[in-house]
Amino acid sequence: MHPMPQLLPFLKQLRLSGILDSLEVRNRQAVENKLSYTDFLALLIEDEVARREQHRFAQRQRRAGCNAQKTLETFDFTFNPGINQTQIMDVATCRFIEENAPVLIVGPCGTGKSHLAQALGHLAVRRGRDTFFTTHAKLLSQLSSARALGGYERKLMQLAKVELLIIDDYGLKPMRPGQDEDFHDVIVERYERRSTVLTSNLDFSEWGEAFYN
C-alpha cells in the first residue's frame, strides 16, 4: 500500500500543512535524487517552517494596516530635495525599534511623511516586528469608543504592547476635551518601552496647540 494516503489525515491533524502541500513533490525529488531519509525529512521540515513564517508574516502585515504601495522601494526621493536620504536610510535599519526610541516626521502637506512612516512599518513587519498604523484622528476615535464600551484599559494595553505604533497626521485637528488625556495615556505607556512614529504638518513649536489644555 502507498503510504501517502495514510499520512494525509495525520498531517492535517497535526496542522502540518506545509509538509502536506509539498509532500508529493518532495517525495518525488527524494526518489529521483536518491536522498537519504534525513535529507528528505529536512526538506519537509524546511517547507513547514517556511509556511509558518509566511503565515506569521501575513498576519503581521494584516495587523499593521499599512498601504501595500507605501514602501521605501516606491518612495521617490527626487521629488523633495529637502529630504535627507542618508538619515532616512539610517532610520530604515529599524535600530530605533530595538532602542525603544521615537521617530518624528514633520513637514508641510504633500512631502511624503505618511509614505515614509508606512515604509518604516513595512520594514518593521519584514523584520518580525508587530506593527500598527493609524491616523491620530482614528486613534482618538478608537480610544473614545473603547472608553464608552468599558474597554478603555484593554485598548490602551493593546496600544502599549505593540512593538511599533505609527500615528499619522498628529494635530491635524485640535483634540477635544478628554481626547488629550487619552493620547497622553498612550504616549506615557509607550515612552522608553516601545517605539512610536509620529507624523505631523505642525512645526514642533505648534505641537502643544493640538492639546485641549
N, C-alpha and C positions, 0 to 999 in steps of 0.2 A: 504493500500500500504506500502511495506517495504521502510523505509526512506533511506537506504543505496545508491541505485542508484541515488537518488536525491542529495545526499551530495557530491558524487564524483566530478561532474563538478565544484562545488563551492570550494572544497578543492584544485582542480587543479588551478582554477583562483586565489586563494589566495596564491598559492605556498606553501601549507601546505602538502608537500609530506610525511613528517614524520608521520603525522596523517593518511594520505591516505594509506600508506604502512601497518600500524598496526591497522587500524580501525576495520576490521572484527575480528581480534584476540582479541583486547581489548573489543569489544562488547560482544564476547562470554565469556570472563573472567568476565565481569561485570554481565552478566546474571547468570553464574554458581556460582559466589561468592556473588551474591546479593549486589553489590556495590552501594553506593549512586551515584546520578548524579555528585556531586562534585568530588568524588573519581574517577569516570570514566573519567571526564574531566581532572583531574590532571594527570592521566596516559597518556592521549593523548597529553597533553602539554609537559610532560616529554619526550615523544617519539620525538616530533617535535624539542625540544631544543637539544636533543642528536643527531638528524640527522644533524641539522645546525652546531653544534660543530664539528661533524665528517667531514662535508663538509669543514669547515674553516681549520681544521687540515690538510686535504688532500691538500688543496690549499697551505698552508704554506709549507708543505713538498715538494710539487712540485716546488714551487718558490725557496726553499732553494738549491736544486740541490745536496744534499749530497748523497753519495753512501749508499744505504739502508743497506749494510752489515757492514758499518763502525760505529758501535755503541760502547758505553762504555761496554756493556754486552759482546761483542765479542772481546774486546781487551785483549790480553794475557800479563799480567804484568810480567810473569815469564821469558819471553824471553830476557828482558833487565833489569837486576837488578839495573841499574843506575837510573831508573825512580822512582821518589818519589811518590808512590801511595797515600800517605796521602795528598800531595799537589794537586795531580790530583783530588782526591775526593772533596777537598775543592773548587777547581775551578768548579767542576761539579754541585755545588749548584746553579751556574749561578748568584751569587750575583754581580759578576763583571759587568753584564749587567745592573743591577739596578744602579750601581755606575758609569756607562759610562766609565769603565776602560778598558785598552787594555790587551791582553794576548799574550805573545811572547813564541813560542815553537821552541827551537833551538837545533840542534844536527846533527850528521852525517846522511848520507843517510841510510835508512832502519831501523831507530829506532822507527818508529811508529808515527811520527809527524803528517802526513796527517790523519791517522786514528783517533788520539786524537782530532785533530781540527774538523773533521767531526762529531765525537761523541759529541762534545760540541754543534755543530749545531743541531743535533737530539734532545739533551736535551732542547735546547732553543725553538725549534719548539713545543715540548711537553708542554712547559710552556707558549705557546701562543705568542711567540716572532717571528716577521718576521725576517727571516734569509736568507743570500745569500752566497753561497760558490763558489769560483772561484780560478783559479791559477793567479799568478802575471802576467804571460805572456798573459793569456786570458783577464785579466782586462785591461792591456795596449792596447791590440788589439781592444777591445770594445770601449775604450775611443778615440783611433785614428780614428776608423770608424765613431763614433758619431761626431767627430770634422769635418771630411771630408763631412758629410751629413748635417752639420749645426745644429746638435742636441747635441752638447757637454754639454751645460749648463743643459739641461734636464737630460741627463745621469748622470751628476755629482750630481744633486739634488736627483736622484733616489738612488744613492750610499750613499749619505749623510744621507738620511732618514731611510734606513733600520736599524732595531734595532741591528742586529749583522751581521757584514761583516767579512767573513773568507777569507783570502788571503793566498793561499798555495804556497810554493816554491818561496818566495821572494828572489830576487837576483840570481836565477838560471842562468839567462843570464843578462849581463850588459844592462842597459837601453840605448836606442838610444836618440839622440837629440830630445827634446820635450817630450819624454815619462817621463823623470824625473820630469818635471814640472806638467804633468798630474797626476802622482802619488802623488806628493806633494800636489796638489789641493785636492785630495780625503782625504788624512790624515788630512790636515788643517780643512776641512769642518766637519770632524767627531771628531776631538780632543775635549775631555771633553764633547761632546754632545751625542756620540754613542760609542758602544763598537766595537773594531776591534781585530780579532785574526790573528796573522801573524805567519807563519811557515817558517823556513829557514835552509839551510845547512851551512850558513855562521856563523862564530863566530861574536859576537857583534862588535868586533874591525874591522871587514871587511865589515860591512853594508854600510859604505859610499862609498865603491868601486863600488857598484852596480849603483850609480848615474853617469850620464854622466859628470856633472860638479862637 
